[in-house]
Amino acid sequence: MTGDPRAAAPRKPAPDGLQPERTELAWRRTALSMAAFSLVGARLLPALFGDARWLLPGAAGAVLAGWLWLASRGRHLRYPRTSGPSPAPAPPGSPPFGPASTGAGLLALAGGMVVALGLGGLAVVVHLLR
Amino acid sequence: MTAPERRFPRSVFGVGAEPDARFTLANERTFLAWIRTALALVAGGVALETLGLDLQPGLRLAASLVLIVAGTVVPVIAWSGWMRVERALRRGAPLPSTIVGVCLAVVVGVVGVLVLLGVLLR
């Protein structure tokens, strides 16, 4: 009767189906695009400005993109699920599950990164004019 | 009973009740789709100038600048759209309308015309 304790553990059904996974995949696509764009920047900027220090913005962008993906993945893995690895138990009194419950800082960061990339691109084009 | 609202941004999470997670996740994916669109706009604009394509230089520069500026503005509009939709979801209110799609269509159309003229007038 009381065999495997894991079998007895209550499994919360996930009414959200594959939505968390879809969202994590959307984050993955976005982070991948940002990393690719950043690496192109790392390749382009030092040659353009003739200074190895211009490697830094592209490298920083790639690292940030990787971090964005890991952070969104962590959020996804904390979601209740019916199969696969069990999520870490939430501490009592914690806010309800759901990406929105962790706040939208990641979204703001992603938006800010693209604005920064756009301004960087503008700087490159203006530099080419001279 | 409830903990003070600490989630960012408080102007969103301070109103209404917790929405259906599916809808808030869909809102998040819509924001991410706009982010990728913006990234593509910036990439296209930068590529247009740095690849040194054989187009009329003035028109090529104009197209490039339109693309990059649009790509820089879209994330800002997308963020404001995410906040408005999330607030509406939390309040159970009708979803707000947005004109960003029309604006983007105009931008892409303008860039297409500029590139076409750039090819014809080179």
gemmi code that builds the backbone of each chain (N, CA, C; Angstrom):
import gemmi

chains = {
    "A": [
        ("MET", (0.840, -1.203, 0.000), (0.000, 0.000, 0.000), (0.871, 1.246, 0.000)),
        ("THR", (1.734, 1.314, 1.006), (2.579, 2.501, 1.085), (3.944, 2.187, 0.491)),
        ("GLY", (3.956, 1.889, -0.776), (5.200, 1.526, -1.447), (6.024, 2.755, -1.793)),
        ("ASP", (5.989, 3.099, -3.032), (6.782, 4.231, -3.503), (6.153, 5.548, -3.031)),
        ("PRO", (6.881, 6.326, -2.253), (6.280, 7.596, -1.787), (5.989, 8.547, -2.940)),
        ("ARG", (6.736, 8.417, -4.040), (6.496, 9.323, -5.165), (5.133, 9.059, -5.793)),
        ("ALA", (4.726, 7.763, -5.761), (3.440, 7.420, -6.362), (2.291, 8.015, -5.558)),
        ("ALA", (2.526, 8.155, -4.230), (1.471, 8.680, -3.379), (1.412, 10.207, -3.422)),
        ("ALA", (2.507, 10.830, -3.879), (2.543, 12.297, -3.875), (1.446, 12.832, -4.786)),
        ("PRO", (0.668, 13.804, -4.320), (-0.401, 14.330, -5.167), (0.191, 15.057, -6.371)),
        ("ARG", (-0.340, 14.749, -7.523), (0.095, 15.403, -8.757), (-0.968, 16.402, -9.155)),
        ("LYS", (-0.590, 17.641, -9.154), (-1.547, 18.665, -9.572), (-1.699, 18.593, -11.078)),
        ("PRO", (-2.896, 18.516, -11.604), (-3.013, 18.552, -13.056), (-2.625, 19.927, -13.572)),
        ("ALA", (-2.042, 19.951, -14.747), (-1.653, 21.232, -15.336), (-2.741, 21.668, -16.300)),
        ("PRO", (-3.638, 22.564, -15.888), (-4.721, 22.972, -16.781), (-4.193, 23.793, -17.941)),
        ("ASP", (-2.958, 24.230, -17.832), (-2.421, 25.103, -18.864), (-1.809, 24.318, -20.012)),
        ("GLY", (-1.850, 22.981, -19.922), (-1.375, 22.165, -21.021), (0.045, 22.503, -21.407)),
        ("LEU", (0.239, 22.750, -22.691), (1.590, 22.998, -23.191), (1.938, 24.478, -23.229)),
        ("GLN", (1.066, 25.303, -22.651), (1.305, 26.752, -22.729), (2.657, 27.172, -22.133)),
        ("PRO", (3.012, 26.660, -20.927), (4.323, 27.062, -20.392), (5.456, 26.651, -21.317)),
        ("GLU", (5.326, 25.477, -21.898), (6.375, 25.006, -22.800), (6.452, 25.867, -24.060)),
        ("ARG", (5.287, 26.205, -24.599), (5.271, 27.076, -25.778), (5.939, 28.409, -25.463)),
        ("THR", (5.651, 28.910, -24.271), (6.228, 30.199, -23.888), (7.736, 30.083, -23.745)),
        ("GLU", (8.179, 28.954, -23.177), (9.621, 28.780, -23.028), (10.287, 28.663, -24.398)),
        ("LEU", (9.609, 28.001, -25.334), (10.169, 27.896, -26.686), (10.234, 29.264, -27.354)),
        ("ALA", (9.226, 30.099, -27.092), (9.257, 31.461, -27.646), (10.448, 32.229, -27.077)),
        ("TRP", (10.699, 32.034, -25.788), (11.880, 32.672, -25.175), (13.155, 32.156, -25.823)),
        ("ARG", (13.167, 30.838, -26.097), (14.375, 30.243, -26.676), (14.655, 30.847, -28.048)),
        ("ARG", (13.584, 30.953, -28.885), (13.762, 31.569, -30.210), (14.288, 32.988, -30.079)),
        ("THR", (13.686, 33.719, -29.149), (14.072, 35.118, -28.990), (15.526, 35.234, -28.538)),
        ("ALA", (15.897, 34.416, -27.541), (17.266, 34.482, -27.021), (18.269, 34.062, -28.094)),
        ("LEU", (17.891, 33.067, -28.888), (18.778, 32.598, -29.960), (19.003, 33.711, -30.983)),
        ("SER", (17.915, 34.407, -31.363), (18.068, 35.512, -32.321), (18.976, 36.586, -31.749)),
        ("MET", (18.779, 36.898, -30.468), (19.608, 37.932, -29.846), (21.066, 37.506, -29.812)),
        ("ALA", (21.315, 36.227, -29.482), (22.696, 35.744, -29.425), (23.335, 35.829, -30.806)),
        ("ALA", (22.579, 35.421, -31.842), (23.121, 35.465, -33.197), (23.467, 36.900, -33.579)),
        ("PHE", (22.532, 37.825, -33.299), (22.757, 39.241, -33.630), (23.971, 39.773, -32.867)),
        ("SER", (24.094, 39.382, -31.590), (25.218, 39.851, -30.771), (26.537, 39.330, -31.327)),
        ("LEU", (26.557, 38.081, -31.763), (27.803, 37.507, -32.277), (28.198, 38.183, -33.589)),
        ("VAL", (27.185, 38.518, -34.430), (27.493, 39.278, -35.643), (28.112, 40.623, -35.246)),
        ("GLY", (27.551, 41.242, -34.200), (28.108, 42.507, -33.704), (29.539, 42.339, -33.226)),
        ("ALA", (29.805, 41.224, -32.526), (31.164, 40.980, -32.030), (32.134, 40.807, -33.193)),
        ("ARG", (31.635, 40.282, -34.303), (32.476, 40.076, -35.482), (32.694, 41.398, -36.218)),
        ("LEU", (31.629, 42.231, -36.230), (31.601, 43.427, -37.076), (32.297, 44.630, -36.426)),
        ("LEU", (31.964, 44.851, -35.155), (32.377, 46.101, -34.512), (33.896, 46.276, -34.417)),
        ("PRO", (34.664, 45.262, -33.968), (36.117, 45.473, -33.867), (36.736, 45.822, -35.214)),
        ("ALA", (36.271, 45.149, -36.291), (36.814, 45.437, -37.625), (36.467, 46.858, -38.053)),
        ("LEU", (35.253, 47.290, -37.673), (34.760, 48.599, -38.103), (35.496, 49.738, -37.410)),
        ("PHE", (35.696, 49.567, -36.117), (36.299, 50.650, -35.337), (37.794, 50.428, -35.112)),
        ("GLY", (38.326, 49.281, -35.536), (39.753, 49.019, -35.435), (40.257, 48.958, -34.011)),
        ("ASP", (39.463, 48.380, -33.119), (39.875, 48.302, -31.723), (39.237, 47.050, -31.117)),
        ("ALA", (40.080, 46.195, -30.530), (39.589, 44.908, -30.013), (38.592, 45.101, -28.870)),
        ("ARG", (38.606, 46.290, -28.252), (37.673, 46.489, -27.131), (36.215, 46.451, -27.590)),
        ("TRP", (35.997, 46.684, -28.890), (34.627, 46.662, -29.410), (34.064, 45.246, -29.506)),
        ("LEU", (34.873, 44.286, -29.082), (34.376, 42.917, -28.952), (33.374, 42.822, -27.798)),
        ("LEU", (33.542, 43.719, -26.840), (32.783, 43.605, -25.583), (31.266, 43.697, -25.736)),
        ("PRO", (30.727, 44.700, -26.472), (29.251, 44.786, -26.544), (28.618, 43.519, -27.083)),
        ("GLY", (29.214, 42.969, -28.157), (28.669, 41.749, -28.739), (28.752, 40.584, -27.769)),
        ("ALA", (29.893, 40.462, -27.099), (30.060, 39.366, -26.141), (29.063, 39.508, -24.994)),
        ("ALA", (28.895, 40.740, -24.513), (27.947, 40.975, -23.415), (26.531, 40.628, -23.866)),
        ("GLY", (26.189, 40.999, -25.101), (24.859, 40.682, -25.621), (24.628, 39.186, -25.685)),
        ("ALA", (25.656, 38.437, -26.135), (25.507, 36.982, -26.236), (25.327, 36.361, -24.852)),
        ("VAL", (26.111, 36.857, -23.876), (26.008, 36.317, -22.511), (24.619, 36.623, -21.938)),
        ("LEU", (24.162, 37.866, -22.132), (22.835, 38.248, -21.623), (21.731, 37.410, -22.266)),
        ("ALA", (21.878, 37.152, -23.571), (20.868, 36.342, -24.261), (20.838, 34.941, -23.658)),
        ("GLY", (22.018, 34.371, -23.399), (22.070, 33.054, -22.772), (21.420, 33.063, -21.399)),
        ("TRP", (21.678, 34.130, -20.666), (21.093, 34.227, -19.322), (19.576, 34.344, -19.405)),
        ("LEU", (19.081, 35.143, -20.383), (17.625, 35.286, -20.566), (16.983, 33.920, -20.764)),
        ("TRP", (17.629, 33.101, -21.606), (17.064, 31.791, -21.889), (17.059, 30.940, -20.622)),
        ("LEU", (18.179, 30.942, -19.893), (18.246, 30.122, -18.670), (17.203, 30.581, -17.655)),
        ("ALA", (17.033, 31.893, -17.533), (16.071, 32.413, -16.554), (14.653, 32.009, -16.939)),
        ("SER", (14.330, 32.109, -18.239), (12.968, 31.743, -18.662), (12.761, 30.243, -18.492)),
        ("ARG", (13.827, 29.478, -18.702), (13.753, 28.030, -18.546), (13.502, 27.659, -17.080)),
        ("GLY", (14.192, 28.352, -16.186), (13.978, 28.100, -14.765), (12.538, 28.356, -14.375)),
        ("ARG", (11.973, 29.422, -14.940), (10.582, 29.762, -14.659), (9.654, 28.655, -15.152)),
        ("HIS", (9.970, 28.168, -16.349), (9.160, 27.116, -16.958), (9.222, 25.840, -16.118)),
        ("LEU", (10.412, 25.512, -15.607), (10.581, 24.262, -14.862), (9.895, 24.322, -13.500)),
        ("ARG", (9.655, 25.531, -12.995), (8.982, 25.647, -11.700), (7.478, 25.482, -11.824)),
        ("TYR", (7.010, 25.389, -13.079), (5.580, 25.318, -13.310), (5.044, 23.935, -12.929)),
        ("PRO", (3.818, 23.823, -12.380), (3.271, 22.510, -12.069), (3.089, 21.707, -13.347)),
        ("ARG", (3.358, 20.416, -13.292), (3.250, 19.602, -14.495), (2.741, 18.222, -14.124)),
        ("THR", (2.212, 17.544, -15.152), (1.673, 16.207, -14.910), (2.686, 15.127, -15.247)),
        ("SER", (3.700, 15.453, -16.034), (4.693, 14.436, -16.372), (6.064, 15.088, -16.356)),
        ("GLY", (7.084, 14.270, -16.466), (8.422, 14.808, -16.464), (8.897, 15.071, -15.052)),
        ("PRO", (10.023, 15.760, -14.903), (10.584, 15.980, -13.573), (9.630, 16.793, -12.700)),
        ("SER", (9.559, 16.442, -11.434), (8.684, 17.168, -10.521), (9.266, 18.543, -10.253)),
        ("PRO", (8.408, 19.538, -10.135), (8.910, 20.874, -9.839), (9.352, 20.964, -8.384)),
        ("ALA", (10.208, 21.915, -8.119), (10.606, 22.151, -6.734), (9.372, 22.603, -5.957)),
        ("PRO", (9.167, 22.091, -4.727), (7.989, 22.520, -3.980), (8.084, 24.001, -3.630)),
        ("ALA", (6.960, 24.678, -3.799), (6.953, 26.107, -3.518), (6.917, 26.331, -2.002)),
        ("PRO", (7.667, 27.290, -1.501), (7.593, 27.580, -0.067), (6.211, 28.089, 0.301)),
        ("PRO", (5.757, 27.785, 1.516), (4.407, 28.223, 1.892), (4.293, 29.741, 1.828)),
        ("GLY", (3.150, 30.185, 1.371), (2.910, 31.617, 1.314), (3.468, 32.274, 0.076)),
        ("SER", (4.022, 31.462, -0.834), (4.572, 32.060, -2.048), (3.428, 32.413, -2.993)),
        ("PRO", (3.657, 33.357, -3.905), (2.584, 33.756, -4.814), (2.204, 32.598, -5.721)),
        ("PRO", (1.032, 32.646, -6.339), (0.590, 31.563, -7.207), (1.559, 31.371, -8.363)),
        ("PHE", (1.544, 30.159, -8.897), (2.420, 29.858, -10.025), (2.044, 30.682, -11.231)),
        ("GLY", (2.911, 30.664, -12.187), (2.633, 31.359, -13.434), (3.713, 32.385, -13.672)),
        ("PRO", (4.168, 32.494, -14.922), (5.233, 33.432, -15.217), (4.907, 34.848, -14.786)),
        ("ALA", (3.625, 35.235, -14.914), (3.290, 36.599, -14.534), (3.554, 36.809, -13.049)),
        ("SER", (3.467, 35.736, -12.281), (3.616, 35.903, -10.848), (5.054, 36.216, -10.458)),
        ("THR", (6.006, 35.964, -11.356), (7.374, 36.312, -11.026), (7.724, 37.714, -11.518)),
        ("GLY", (6.749, 38.394, -12.110), (7.018, 39.742, -12.564), (7.515, 39.756, -13.994)),
        ("ALA", (7.567, 40.943, -14.551), (7.859, 41.071, -15.970), (9.246, 41.659, -16.204)),
        ("GLY", (10.132, 41.492, -15.232), (11.483, 42.028, -15.385), (12.204, 41.457, -16.591)),
        ("LEU", (12.005, 40.150, -16.843), (12.661, 39.517, -17.997), (12.191, 40.140, -19.297)),
        ("LEU", (10.872, 40.429, -19.372), (10.323, 41.027, -20.581), (10.929, 42.407, -20.800)),
        ("ALA", (11.004, 43.171, -19.719), (11.570, 44.514, -19.836), (13.032, 44.439, -20.256)),
        ("LEU", (13.756, 43.453, -19.708), (15.169, 43.303, -20.061), (15.314, 42.957, -21.548)),
        ("ALA", (14.469, 42.034, -22.029), (14.532, 41.656, -23.442), (14.251, 42.864, -24.321)),
        ("GLY", (13.217, 43.643, -23.960), (12.897, 44.836, -24.741), (14.042, 45.828, -24.720)),
        ("GLY", (14.623, 46.017, -23.533), (15.741, 46.957, -23.404), (16.930, 46.534, -24.241)),
        ("MET", (17.169, 45.219, -24.304), (18.302, 44.727, -25.104), (18.112, 45.056, -26.572)),
        ("VAL", (16.885, 44.891, -27.071), (16.655, 45.156, -28.497), (16.771, 46.658, -28.774)),
        ("VAL", (16.292, 47.483, -27.843), (16.460, 48.935, -28.018), (17.950, 49.269, -28.076)),
        ("ALA", (18.746, 48.651, -27.193), (20.187, 48.889, -27.187), (20.818, 48.426, -28.499)),
        ("LEU", (20.390, 47.257, -28.989), (20.910, 46.762, -30.265), (20.563, 47.724, -31.394)),
        ("GLY", (19.330, 48.268, -31.348), (18.914, 49.212, -32.374), (19.766, 50.473, -32.347)),
        ("LEU", (20.018, 50.995, -31.150), (20.848, 52.194, -31.044), (22.274, 51.894, -31.502)),
        ("GLY", (22.771, 50.687, -31.165), (24.096, 50.280, -31.633), (24.139, 50.210, -33.151)),
        ("GLY", (23.080, 49.642, -33.741), (23.016, 49.564, -35.195), (22.996, 50.939, -35.831)),
        ("LEU", (22.268, 51.855, -35.203), (22.219, 53.233, -35.686), (23.619, 53.850, -35.653)),
        ("ALA", (24.351, 53.585, -34.565), (25.718, 54.112, -34.435), (26.612, 53.564, -35.542)),
        ("VAL", (26.450, 52.272, -35.852), (27.271, 51.655, -36.902), (26.986, 52.321, -38.247)),
        ("VAL", (25.692, 52.503, -38.558), (25.335, 53.093, -39.854), (25.846, 54.530, -39.952)),
        ("VAL", (25.711, 55.290, -38.872), (26.197, 56.677, -38.872), (27.712, 56.698, -39.035)),
        ("HIS", (28.399, 55.731, -38.381), (29.851, 55.658, -38.500), (30.268, 55.370, -39.938)),
        ("LEU", (29.494, 54.515, -40.614), (29.829, 54.164, -41.998), (29.719, 55.362, -42.924)),
        ("LEU", (28.899, 56.344, -42.539), (28.697, 57.527, -43.388), (29.967, 58.366, -43.444)),
        ("ARG", (30.766, 58.296, -42.372), (31.915, 59.182, -42.301), (33.116, 58.643, -43.063)),
    ],
    "B": [
        ("MET", (-3.653, 39.589, 4.797), (-3.744, 38.238, 4.291), (-2.819, 38.063, 3.092)),
        ("THR", (-3.000, 38.915, 2.090), (-2.129, 38.805, 0.923), (-0.866, 39.635, 1.151)),
        ("ALA", (0.232, 39.122, 0.610), (1.497, 39.838, 0.736), (1.422, 41.125, -0.079)),
        ("PRO", (2.150, 42.148, 0.347), (2.175, 43.375, -0.455), (2.720, 43.071, -1.845)),
        ("GLU", (2.141, 43.746, -2.844), (2.483, 43.432, -4.229), (3.870, 43.963, -4.548)),
        ("ARG", (4.810, 43.065, -4.846), (6.189, 43.449, -5.137), (6.555, 43.235, -6.596)),
        ("ARG", (5.680, 42.595, -7.357), (6.087, 42.232, -8.702), (6.192, 43.458, -9.593)),
        ("PHE", (7.146, 43.366, -10.508), (7.386, 44.467, -11.444), (6.588, 44.237, -12.722)),
        ("PRO", (5.979, 45.224, -13.301), (5.750, 46.589, -12.801), (4.498, 46.650, -11.931)),
        ("ARG", (4.574, 47.427, -10.885), (3.465, 47.451, -9.928), (2.210, 48.081, -10.525)),
        ("SER", (2.406, 48.911, -11.563), (1.228, 49.534, -12.202), (0.362, 48.473, -12.876)),
        ("VAL", (0.959, 47.295, -13.167), (0.184, 46.196, -13.750), (-0.299, 45.260, -12.657)),
        ("PHE", (0.632, 44.820, -11.807), (0.293, 43.766, -10.852), (-0.476, 44.299, -9.655)),
        ("GLY", (-0.561, 45.608, -9.544), (-1.308, 46.188, -8.434), (-2.807, 46.259, -8.691)),
        ("VAL", (-3.251, 45.985, -9.925), (-4.684, 46.104, -10.236), (-5.288, 44.723, -10.465)),
        ("GLY", (-6.582, 44.614, -10.232), (-7.341, 43.418, -10.584), (-6.912, 42.177, -9.838)),
        ("ALA", (-7.275, 41.028, -10.430), (-6.987, 39.728, -9.825), (-6.096, 38.918, -10.756)),
        ("GLU", (-5.527, 37.841, -10.204), (-4.644, 36.980, -10.988), (-5.430, 36.417, -12.190)),
        ("PRO", (-4.957, 36.646, -13.431), (-5.716, 36.162, -14.600), (-5.453, 34.684, -14.858)),
        ("ASP", (-6.206, 34.115, -15.767), (-5.957, 32.762, -16.254), (-4.526, 32.715, -16.801)),
        ("ALA", (-3.742, 31.741, -16.299), (-2.330, 31.688, -16.682), (-2.154, 31.540, -18.188)),
        ("ARG", (-3.110, 30.861, -18.855), (-2.968, 30.665, -20.302), (-2.969, 31.992, -21.045)),
        ("PHE", (-3.822, 32.910, -20.570), (-3.940, 34.184, -21.279), (-2.722, 35.063, -21.032)),
        ("THR", (-2.241, 35.037, -19.800), (-1.073, 35.870, -19.509), (0.161, 35.313, -20.225)),
        ("LEU", (0.218, 33.976, -20.371), (1.327, 33.384, -21.135), (1.227, 33.761, -22.612)),
        ("ALA", (0.002, 33.774, -23.143), (-0.177, 34.167, -24.543), (0.244, 35.628, -24.732)),
        ("ASN", (-0.077, 36.464, -23.765), (0.319, 37.871, -23.826), (1.844, 37.980, -23.851)),
        ("GLU", (2.489, 37.161, -23.040), (3.953, 37.160, -22.993), (4.543, 36.718, -24.339)),
        ("ARG", (3.932, 35.708, -24.950), (4.451, 35.240, -26.243), (4.251, 36.284, -27.327)),
        ("THR", (3.140, 37.014, -27.246), (2.924, 38.082, -28.222), (4.018, 39.137, -28.098)),
        ("PHE", (4.353, 39.483, -26.854), (5.432, 40.448, -26.633), (6.733, 39.929, -27.244)),
        ("LEU", (7.025, 38.646, -27.002), (8.271, 38.076, -27.529), (8.274, 38.063, -29.055)),
        ("ALA", (7.103, 37.827, -29.664), (7.037, 37.861, -31.127), (7.374, 39.262, -31.635)),
        ("TRP", (6.886, 40.282, -30.940), (7.230, 41.658, -31.333), (8.728, 41.910, -31.160)),
        ("ILE", (9.303, 41.350, -30.101), (10.742, 41.525, -29.871), (11.538, 40.926, -31.032)),
        ("ARG", (11.133, 39.749, -31.469), (11.849, 39.133, -32.587), (11.639, 39.928, -33.867)),
        ("THR", (10.434, 40.476, -34.043), (10.184, 41.323, -35.213), (11.106, 42.537, -35.194)),
        ("ALA", (11.227, 43.144, -34.014), (12.088, 44.323, -33.888), (13.533, 43.957, -34.202)),
        ("LEU", (13.958, 42.810, -33.714), (15.321, 42.343, -33.959), (15.568, 42.175, -35.456)),
        ("ALA", (14.570, 41.608, -36.151), (14.707, 41.407, -37.595), (14.785, 42.753, -38.309)),
        ("LEU", (13.994, 43.741, -37.852), (14.033, 45.063, -38.476), (15.416, 45.681, -38.331)),
        ("VAL", (15.958, 45.624, -37.095), (17.283, 46.211, -36.865), (18.329, 45.478, -37.700)),
        ("ALA", (18.260, 44.144, -37.697), (19.241, 43.361, -38.458), (19.181, 43.713, -39.942)),
        ("GLY", (17.953, 43.835, -40.467), (17.806, 44.190, -41.874), (18.391, 45.561, -42.176)),
        ("GLY", (18.119, 46.514, -41.289), (18.623, 47.864, -41.495), (20.135, 47.929, -41.478)),
        ("VAL", (20.747, 47.232, -40.523), (22.208, 47.228, -40.426), (22.809, 46.506, -41.630)),
        ("ALA", (22.197, 45.377, -42.014), (22.733, 44.603, -43.142), (22.697, 45.421, -44.424)),
        ("LEU", (21.611, 46.175, -44.612), (21.447, 46.966, -45.830), (22.643, 47.895, -46.049)),
        ("GLU", (23.116, 48.520, -44.969), (24.231, 49.470, -45.110), (25.583, 48.771, -45.079)),
        ("THR", (25.746, 47.784, -44.189), (27.089, 47.214, -44.023), (27.468, 46.271, -45.171)),
        ("LEU", (26.485, 45.681, -45.840), (26.826, 44.752, -46.918), (27.248, 45.489, -48.180)),
        ("GLY", (27.037, 46.807, -48.203), (27.467, 47.578, -49.371), (26.767, 47.148, -50.650)),
        ("LEU", (25.452, 46.955, -50.575), (24.708, 46.537, -51.758), (24.723, 47.635, -52.811)),
        ("ASP", (24.598, 47.208, -54.060), (24.655, 48.144, -55.174), (23.280, 48.782, -55.393)),
        ("LEU", (22.926, 49.703, -54.490), (21.678, 50.466, -54.612), (22.047, 51.947, -54.634)),
        ("GLN", (21.072, 52.784, -55.037), (21.302, 54.229, -54.982), (21.613, 54.584, -53.523)),
        ("PRO", (22.791, 55.165, -53.217), (23.249, 55.289, -51.818), (22.285, 56.039, -50.903)),
        ("GLY", (21.693, 57.129, -51.395), (20.788, 57.906, -50.553), (19.559, 57.109, -50.149)),
        ("LEU", (18.986, 56.434, -51.124), (17.778, 55.643, -50.848), (18.104, 54.451, -49.955)),
        ("ARG", (19.277, 53.856, -50.182), (19.689, 52.731, -49.350), (19.833, 53.176, -47.900)),
        ("LEU", (20.453, 54.341, -47.705), (20.612, 54.858, -46.345), (19.254, 55.149, -45.720)),
        ("ALA", (18.352, 55.752, -46.511), (17.022, 56.065, -45.976), (16.301, 54.796, -45.536)),
        ("ALA", (16.347, 53.768, -46.391), (15.686, 52.508, -46.042), (16.299, 51.925, -44.775)),
        ("SER", (17.618, 51.978, -44.702), (18.309, 51.428, -43.537), (17.891, 52.158, -42.259)),
        ("LEU", (17.842, 53.488, -42.334), (17.488, 54.260, -41.137), (16.042, 54.005, -40.719)),
        ("VAL", (15.129, 53.943, -41.717), (13.723, 53.660, -41.386), (13.611, 52.319, -40.658)),
        ("LEU", (14.325, 51.310, -41.151), (14.260, 49.981, -40.543), (14.801, 50.010, -39.110)),
        ("ILE", (15.951, 50.656, -38.930), (16.576, 50.619, -37.602), (15.749, 51.412, -36.594)),
        ("VAL", (15.248, 52.574, -37.012), (14.442, 53.369, -36.085), (13.166, 52.603, -35.713)),
        ("ALA", (12.542, 51.974, -36.729), (11.340, 51.180, -36.438), (11.679, 50.057, -35.461)),
        ("GLY", (12.815, 49.391, -35.687), (13.212, 48.298, -34.811), (13.525, 48.751, -33.401)),
        ("THR", (13.888, 50.018, -33.251), (14.173, 50.535, -31.910), (12.895, 50.976, -31.206)),
        ("VAL", (11.907, 51.408, -31.980), (10.658, 51.896, -31.383), (9.711, 50.742, -31.043)),
        ("VAL", (9.733, 49.687, -31.872), (8.781, 48.580, -31.685), (8.846, 47.964, -30.276)),
        ("PRO", (10.040, 47.706, -29.698), (10.040, 47.135, -28.343), (9.349, 48.026, -27.316)),
        ("VAL", (9.471, 49.337, -27.489), (8.836, 50.259, -26.539), (7.317, 50.143, -26.645)),
        ("ILE", (6.808, 50.126, -27.903), (5.364, 49.986, -28.103), (4.902, 48.617, -27.609)),
        ("ALA", (5.735, 47.582, -27.867), (5.361, 46.235, -27.452), (5.248, 46.152, -25.924)),
        ("TRP", (6.155, 46.827, -25.238), (6.113, 46.818, -23.763), (4.852, 47.506, -23.264)),
        ("SER", (4.537, 48.641, -23.855), (3.324, 49.352, -23.419), (2.089, 48.519, -23.758)),
        ("GLY", (2.113, 47.837, -24.898), (1.001, 46.964, -25.264), (0.863, 45.804, -24.297)),
        ("TRP", (1.989, 45.211, -23.916), (1.946, 44.108, -22.945), (1.295, 44.572, -21.643)),
        ("MET", (1.688, 45.771, -21.186), (1.142, 46.278, -19.915), (-0.359, 46.517, -20.031)),
        ("ARG", (-0.785, 47.117, -21.161), (-2.216, 47.422, -21.312), (-3.035, 46.144, -21.363)),
        ("VAL", (-2.533, 45.147, -22.107), (-3.272, 43.885, -22.219), (-3.310, 43.170, -20.865)),
        ("GLU", (-2.166, 43.176, -20.170), (-2.104, 42.469, -18.885), (-3.064, 43.115, -17.873)),
        ("ARG", (-3.110, 44.446, -17.889), (-4.043, 45.138, -16.982), (-5.483, 44.774, -17.318)),
        ("ALA", (-5.785, 44.734, -18.634), (-7.151, 44.386, -19.050), (-7.488, 42.962, -18.618)),
        ("LEU", (-6.503, 42.041, -18.759), (-6.740, 40.653, -18.349), (-7.017, 40.583, -16.847)),
        ("ARG", (-6.267, 41.350, -16.071), (-6.414, 41.298, -14.612), (-7.742, 41.892, -14.166)),
        ("ARG", (-8.221, 42.855, -14.964), (-9.495, 43.494, -14.599), (-10.685, 42.784, -15.209)),
        ("GLY", (-10.426, 41.855, -16.135), (-11.532, 41.241, -16.865), (-12.182, 42.215, -17.821)),
        ("ALA", (-11.416, 43.200, -18.258), (-11.938, 44.231, -19.164), (-11.686, 43.810, -20.615)),
        ("PRO", (-12.360, 44.469, -21.577), (-12.080, 44.170, -22.987), (-10.621, 44.485, -23.321)),
        ("LEU", (-10.051, 43.741, -24.235), (-8.659, 43.974, -24.604), (-8.543, 45.290, -25.371)),
        ("PRO", (-7.464, 46.031, -25.113), (-7.289, 47.300, -25.835), (-6.935, 47.050, -27.285)),
        ("SER", (-7.234, 48.036, -28.119), (-6.855, 47.926, -29.529), (-5.440, 48.470, -29.686)),
        ("THR", (-4.826, 48.138, -30.795), (-3.460, 48.605, -31.021), (-3.289, 48.963, -32.484)),
        ("ILE", (-2.451, 49.952, -32.745), (-2.219, 50.363, -34.133), (-0.819, 49.971, -34.579)),
        ("VAL", (-0.118, 49.217, -33.747), (1.280, 48.920, -34.081), (1.371, 48.072, -35.345)),
        ("GLY", (0.384, 47.203, -35.560), (0.418, 46.386, -36.772), (0.330, 47.236, -38.026)),
        ("VAL", (-0.587, 48.209, -38.013), (-0.743, 49.102, -39.172), (0.537, 49.901, -39.386)),
        ("CYS", (1.102, 50.420, -38.290), (2.336, 51.210, -38.402), (3.445, 50.373, -39.026)),
        ("LEU", (3.557, 49.125, -38.570), (4.614, 48.262, -39.076), (4.400, 47.968, -40.556)),
        ("ALA", (3.134, 47.764, -40.950), (2.845, 47.516, -42.363), (3.286, 48.717, -43.198)),
        ("VAL", (3.015, 49.921, -42.689), (3.415, 51.127, -43.427), (4.936, 51.194, -43.530)),
        ("VAL", (5.623, 50.903, -42.416), (7.090, 50.959, -42.408), (7.672, 49.987, -43.435)),
        ("VAL", (7.185, 48.758, -43.419), (7.726, 47.752, -44.344), (7.406, 48.141, -45.784)),
        ("GLY", (6.194, 48.695, -46.012), (5.847, 49.151, -47.351), (6.761, 50.258, -47.822)),
        ("VAL", (7.015, 51.224, -46.958), (7.893, 52.346, -47.307), (9.293, 51.828, -47.636)),
        ("VAL", (9.797, 50.914, -46.805), (11.139, 50.368, -47.053), (11.178, 49.628, -48.386)),
        ("GLY", (10.109, 48.882, -48.671), (10.059, 48.183, -49.943), (10.133, 49.142, -51.113)),
        ("VAL", (9.383, 50.247, -51.036), (9.401, 51.235, -52.114), (10.795, 51.861, -52.235)),
        ("LEU", (11.415, 52.183, -51.091), (12.753, 52.792, -51.113), (13.766, 51.857, -51.776)),
        ("VAL", (13.714, 50.570, -51.405), (14.666, 49.616, -51.984), (14.403, 49.442, -53.477)),
        ("LEU", (13.117, 49.394, -53.840), (12.781, 49.261, -55.261), (13.325, 50.442, -56.050)),
        ("LEU", (13.095, 51.655, -55.549), (13.627, 52.843, -56.230), (15.150, 52.808, -56.236)),
        ("GLY", (15.727, 52.322, -55.128), (17.182, 52.238, -55.049), (17.751, 51.308, -56.102)),
        ("VAL", (17.007, 50.242, -56.412), (17.455, 49.323, -57.466), (17.307, 49.981, -58.836)),
        ("LEU", (16.163, 50.656, -59.039), (15.879, 51.237, -60.367), (16.779, 52.429, -60.675)),
        ("LEU", (17.133, 53.193, -59.654), (17.849, 54.457, -59.876), (19.350, 54.332, -59.658)),
        ("ARG", (19.869, 53.134, -59.490), (21.294, 53.019, -59.166), (22.163, 53.411, -60.357)),
    ],
}
model = gemmi.Model(1)
for chain_id, residues in chains.items():
    chain = gemmi.Chain(chain_id)
    for i, (resn, *xyz) in enumerate(residues, 1):
        res = gemmi.Residue()
        res.name, res.seqid = resn, gemmi.SeqId(i, " ")
        for name, pos in zip(("N", "CA", "C"), xyz):
            atom = gemmi.Atom()
            atom.name, atom.element = name, gemmi.Element(name[0])
            atom.pos, atom.b_iso = gemmi.Position(*pos), 0.0
            res.add_atom(atom)
        chain.add_residue(res)
    model.add_chain(chain)
structure = gemmi.Structure()
structure.add_model(model)
structure.setup_entities()
